Amino acid sequence: MAEAQGLEVRLRAQRPIALDIAFRAGPGELLALVGPSGAGKSTVLRCIAGLHRAEAGRIACAGEIWFDAGRGIDLPPHRRRAGLVFQDYALFPHMSAEGNVMAAMGHRPAAERRAAARALLARVHLAGLERRRPAELSGGQQQRVAVARALARDPAVLLLDEPFSAVDRATRRRLQAELAALRQGLAVPILLVTHDLEEALLLADRMVLLHRGRGLQTAPPAEMLARPASAEVARLLDLRNLFRARVAGHDVARGRTLLRWGARLIEAAAAPALPEGAEVDWLIPPAAVLLHRRDRPSAGERENPVEGRVIELLVLGEEARVKLDVGDPDGHPLAFSLPLHAARRNGLAVGQGCSVSLLAEAIHAMPRAVP
């Protein structure tokens, strides 16, 4: 079964670091662990590698059990086929790039190690730099050596702990592209720890959102952004336009859920599991807020029309970011962006009134958590 050849993780702990998380990653899948600093992302990687022990749980990889608290199984790090790239790379400063890679090849015959190390360094675009020590390499080159060393273990899982955080933006983009190309030839799960949501969107097949050691949601990045499981997830992802409402009913024929938002009745994407009368949180992406043109009204303006007053207009290059006071019962503004020329053409300015439409299919309603 595919899952048996991938990675399965289930961890629980109260101290010294709280953990409550479970996930799977299949062969060839890149799973991103995302969350704020202190969320427990690096601790999860250390548990998988055998450098930290959770109080309870189970870790299985490539059909082998590495950790099972209930059965007393806890393999030491050298018996776990995990390739780990540390945030600071942790290269041996007195060794060359080639020597660093060879140091991870204790499982290979000595006669094979140098050629294998050179092949791995060529694979990460470091051919010709084999004899250089870490101090003679750039940050991006050091990161490539660290990846080659992790692959030198012939790992069953590749663990990347914020691997691009120590390099500049341009180098980060190049390394991300190299990782995307490299993974095409790897048939093992890859776990990427990152606090950069854009990085997860670029690279990950799925992502796990962590907060205070808890796994809150696992989903493809685009799906999580469009359909967060809760208001807590939405806030951690820094999603704007989060409001409260009450379910007024369901229009099954039209595939819509009706929400009572203050004095307004708005249509949202169908959410039949939400009972009528339930209080919910709902979200609409800024891209699904459409400004009504003053000079050319359209039929689309009848879709959840909302009147508001501009309370903030921020110009960023050729983009205008707008916040409207729309009379939300909790006082939250409605935010959206549009090209600067469109804002000027429609006379948007602080204090001015305007109207927008909220695209129903993009409105996502979520059960409201009980405090």
C-alpha positions in Angstrom: 0.0 0.0 0.0 1.4 3.5 -0.9 1.0 4.8 2.7 3.1 1.9 4.0 6.0 3.1 1.9 5.6 6.7 2.8 5.7 8.4 6.2 3.1 8.2 9.0 3.4 10.5 12.0 1.3 10.7 15.1 2.7 12.6 18.1 1.4 13.8 21.4 3.2 15.4 24.3 2.5 17.9 27.1 6.1 18.7 28.0 8.6 20.0 27.5 7.0 21.1 24.3 3.3 20.5 23.7 2.4 18.4 20.6 -0.8 17.0 19.2 -0.4 16.3 15.5 -0.9 13.5 13.0 -0.3 13.4 9.2 0.9 11.2 6.3 3.2 11.9 3.4 3.4 9.6 0.4 6.4 8.7 -1.7 7.4 11.7 -3.8 5.0 14.1 -2.0 6.3 17.4 -0.6 4.4 18.2 2.6 5.0 21.7 4.2 4.8 22.2 7.9 3.6 25.9 8.2 3.0 28.0 11.3 4.4 30.9 13.3 7.6 30.8 15.3 7.3 28.4 18.2 4.5 26.4 16.6 6.5 23.2 17.0 7.5 22.7 13.3 11.2 22.0 13.9 10.3 19.8 16.9 8.3 17.5 14.7 11.2 17.1 12.3 13.5 16.4 15.2 11.1 13.7 16.5 11.1 12.1 13.1 14.9 12.1 12.9 15.2 10.7 16.4 16.7 13.8 18.0 13.7 14.5 20.2 11.3 12.0 21.8 7.6 12.7 22.2 5.7 11.4 25.2 3.3 9.3 23.0 2.7 8.5 19.4 4.0 6.5 16.5 6.3 7.2 13.5 6.6 4.7 10.6 8.5 5.2 7.4 9.1 3.0 4.4 7.3 0.1 6.1 9.5 0.3 9.3 8.4 1.5 12.7 10.9 4.1 14.0 8.9 5.1 17.1 6.0 3.6 19.0 5.7 4.8 22.6 3.1 2.1 23.4 5.3 -0.7 22.3 8.6 0.8 23.6 10.1 1.2 20.2 12.5 4.2 19.7 15.2 3.7 17.1 18.3 5.9 17.5 19.0 8.5 14.8 21.6 6.4 13.0 19.1 3.6 12.5 16.5 6.0 10.9 16.9 6.6 7.2 16.2 10.3 7.5 18.1 12.9 5.6 17.9 16.2 7.6 19.0 19.6 6.4 19.3 21.9 9.4 18.4 25.6 9.3 22.1 26.6 9.7 23.2 23.7 7.5 25.5 22.3 10.3 28.4 21.6 7.9 31.8 20.5 9.3 33.9 23.6 8.9 37.2 21.7 8.6 36.0 19.4 5.8 35.6 20.2 2.1 32.2 20.0 0.4 33.2 16.5 -0.7 34.3 15.5 2.7 31.0 16.7 4.3 29.0 14.5 1.9 31.3 11.5 2.3 30.8 11.8 6.1 27.2 10.7 5.7 28.2 7.6 3.7 29.1 5.2 6.5 26.7 2.6 5.0 28.7 2.5 1.7 32.0 0.8 1.0 34.9 3.2 1.4 36.0 2.8 -2.2 32.7 4.1 -3.5 32.3 7.2 -1.4 34.3 9.8 -3.3 32.7 9.1 -6.6 29.2 9.0 -5.1 29.8 12.3 -3.2 31.0 14.0 -6.4 27.9 12.7 -8.3 25.7 14.1 -5.6 27.5 17.5 -5.6 27.1 17.6 -9.4 23.4 16.8 -8.9 23.0 20.0 -6.8 25.1 22.1 -9.2 28.3 22.1 -7.3 30.6 20.3 -9.8 34.1 21.8 -9.6 33.7 23.0 -6.0 34.2 19.7 -4.3 37.4 20.7 -2.5 36.2 24.0 -1.1 35.4 24.3 2.6 32.2 25.8 3.9 33.8 29.2 4.6 34.8 29.4 0.9 31.2 28.8 -0.3 28.3 31.2 -0.5 25.2 30.6 1.6 23.4 29.1 -1.3 26.3 26.8 -2.1 26.5 25.7 1.6 22.8 24.9 1.4 23.4 22.7 -1.6 26.1 20.8 0.2 23.7 20.2 3.1 21.1 18.8 0.7 23.7 16.6 -1.0 24.8 15.3 2.4 21.2 14.6 3.4 20.8 12.6 0.1 24.1 10.8 0.8 22.3 8.7 3.4 20.0 7.2 0.8 17.1 8.5 3.0 13.6 7.1 3.2 12.4 10.6 4.0 14.0 14.1 3.4 13.5 16.6 6.2 14.2 20.3 5.4 14.2 22.7 8.3 13.8 26.3 7.0 16.4 25.5 4.3 16.2 28.9 2.5 16.0 31.3 5.5 19.7 32.2 5.6 20.0 33.4 2.0 18.9 36.5 0.1 15.6 36.6 -1.8 17.2 36.1 -5.3 19.2 33.1 -4.1 16.1 31.7 -2.3 14.1 31.8 -5.6 16.9 29.9 -7.4 17.2 27.3 -4.6 13.4 26.8 -4.5 13.4 26.1 -8.3 16.3 23.7 -7.8 14.4 21.8 -5.1 11.3 21.6 -7.3 13.5 20.1 -10.0 15.4 17.8 -7.6 12.3 16.3 -6.1 11.2 15.0 -9.5 13.9 12.4 -9.2 13.1 11.5 -5.6 10.6 8.8 -4.7 10.6 9.6 -0.9 8.4 11.9 1.1 9.8 15.4 1.6 8.9 17.5 4.7 9.6 21.2 4.4 9.4 23.4 7.5 8.7 27.0 6.6 7.0 30.1 8.0 6.7 31.5 4.5 3.3 30.8 3.1 4.3 31.9 -0.4 7.1 29.2 -0.3 4.5 26.6 0.7 2.3 27.7 -2.2 5.2 27.4 -4.6 6.5 24.0 -3.5 4.1 21.9 -1.5 1.5 19.4 -2.6 -0.1 19.7 0.8 0.6 21.6 3.9 0.0 21.2 7.7 -0.8 24.3 9.7 0.6 24.1 13.2 -0.1 26.4 16.2 1.2 25.7 19.7 2.1 22.2 18.7 -1.4 21.4 17.4 -2.1 20.4 13.8 -5.1 22.5 12.9 -5.6 21.6 9.2 -4.0 19.6 6.4 -4.8 20.4 2.8 -3.4 21.6 -0.5 -2.2 25.2 0.0 -4.7 26.8 -2.4 -7.6 24.8 -0.8 -6.6 25.9 2.7 -6.4 29.5 1.7 -9.9 29.3 0.1 -11.5 27.0 2.6 -9.8 27.3 6.0 -11.3 24.9 8.6 -11.9 27.6 11.2 -11.5 31.3 12.0 -8.3 30.4 13.9 -6.8 28.9 10.8 -7.9 32.0 8.8 -6.2 34.3 11.3 -3.0 32.4 11.3 -2.9 32.5 7.5 -3.4 36.3 7.8 -6.5 36.1 5.7 -8.6 39.3 5.5 -12.3 39.8 5.4 -13.3 37.5 8.3 -16.8 38.2 9.7 -19.6 36.7 11.8 -23.1 35.8 10.6 -26.0 33.4 11.3 -27.2 30.8 8.9 -30.6 31.9 7.6 -31.2 28.9 5.4 -30.1 26.8 2.4 -31.2 27.2 -1.2 -30.6 23.7 -2.4 -31.8 24.3 -5.9 -29.3 27.1 -6.5 -26.5 25.6 -4.4 -26.3 28.5 -2.0 -26.3 29.0 1.8 -28.0 32.2 3.0 -26.3 34.2 5.8 -27.7 36.9 8.0 -24.9 39.4 8.3 -26.2 42.2 10.5 -29.1 43.7 8.7 -28.0 42.1 5.4 -28.9 38.7 3.8 -26.1 37.5 1.7 -25.6 34.4 -0.5 -22.6 32.1 0.1 -21.2 28.9 -1.4 -23.3 25.9 -0.3 -22.5 24.7 3.2 -25.3 22.2 3.9 -23.6 20.8 7.0 -24.2 24.1 8.8 -27.6 24.0 10.6 -30.1 26.8 10.2 -29.8 29.3 13.0 -26.1 28.5 13.7 -23.7 31.3 14.3 -20.8 31.0 11.9 -17.6 32.7 10.8 -17.4 33.6 7.1 -14.6 34.7 4.8 -14.3 36.3 1.4 -11.0 36.8 -0.4 -10.2 40.3 -1.4 -10.0 39.2 -5.0 -13.7 38.2 -4.8 -14.8 41.8 -3.8 -15.7 43.6 -7.1 -16.0 47.4 -7.3 -19.2 48.7 -9.0 -18.1 51.0 -11.9 -19.8 54.4 -11.7 -19.8 54.9 -15.5 -21.0 51.4 -16.6 -23.3 49.4 -14.2 -23.6 45.7 -15.0 -25.9 42.8 -14.2 -23.2 41.3 -11.9 -23.7 44.1 -9.5 -26.8 42.4 -8.2 -24.7 39.6 -6.6 -24.5 40.4 -2.9 -24.3 44.2 -3.4 -22.8 46.1 -0.4 -22.6 49.8 0.2 -19.7 51.2 2.1 -17.5 54.2 2.8 -13.8 54.4 2.1 -11.8 54.6 5.3 -8.4 53.8 3.9 -6.8 53.9 0.5 -3.2 52.9 0.3 -1.2 53.2 -3.0 1.5 50.6 -3.5 3.0 51.1 -6.9 0.3 50.6 -9.5 -2.1 48.9 -7.0 -4.6 50.5 -4.6 -5.5 48.7 -1.4 -8.9 49.8 -0.1 -10.7 49.3 3.2 -14.5 50.1 3.5 -16.6 50.7 6.5 -19.6 48.5 5.6 -21.4 48.6 8.9 -20.2 45.2 10.1 -21.7 44.6 13.6 -18.2 43.9 15.0 -16.7 46.9 13.3 -14.5 45.0 10.9 -13.7 46.6 7.5 -14.0 45.0 4.1 -10.7 45.0 2.2 -9.9 44.6 -1.5 -7.4 45.7 -4.0 -7.6 47.0 -7.6 -5.4 48.7 -10.2 -4.6 52.3 -9.2 -6.0 53.6 -12.5 -9.4 51.9 -11.7 -9.5 53.5 -8.3 -8.8 56.9 -9.8 -11.3 56.4 -12.6 -14.0 55.6 -10.1 -13.1 58.5 -7.8 -12.2 56.4 -4.8 -10.9 58.6 -1.9 -11.1 58.4 1.9 -14.5 59.5 3.0 -16.2 58.7 -0.3 -19.0 56.2 -0.7 -18.9 53.3 -3.1 -20.5 49.9 -3.7 -19.1 46.5 -4.3 -20.3 43.0 -5.0 -19.3 39.9 -3.0 -19.0 36.9 -5.2 -21.2 34.2 -3.6 -19.2 31.2 -4.7 -16.1 32.6 -3.0 -17.8 33.1 0.4 -16.7 30.4 2.7 -18.7 29.8 5.9 -17.2 27.9 8.9 -18.6 26.6 12.1 -17.9 29.1 14.9 -15.7 27.7 17.7 -17.2 27.7 21.1 -15.0 29.9 23.4 
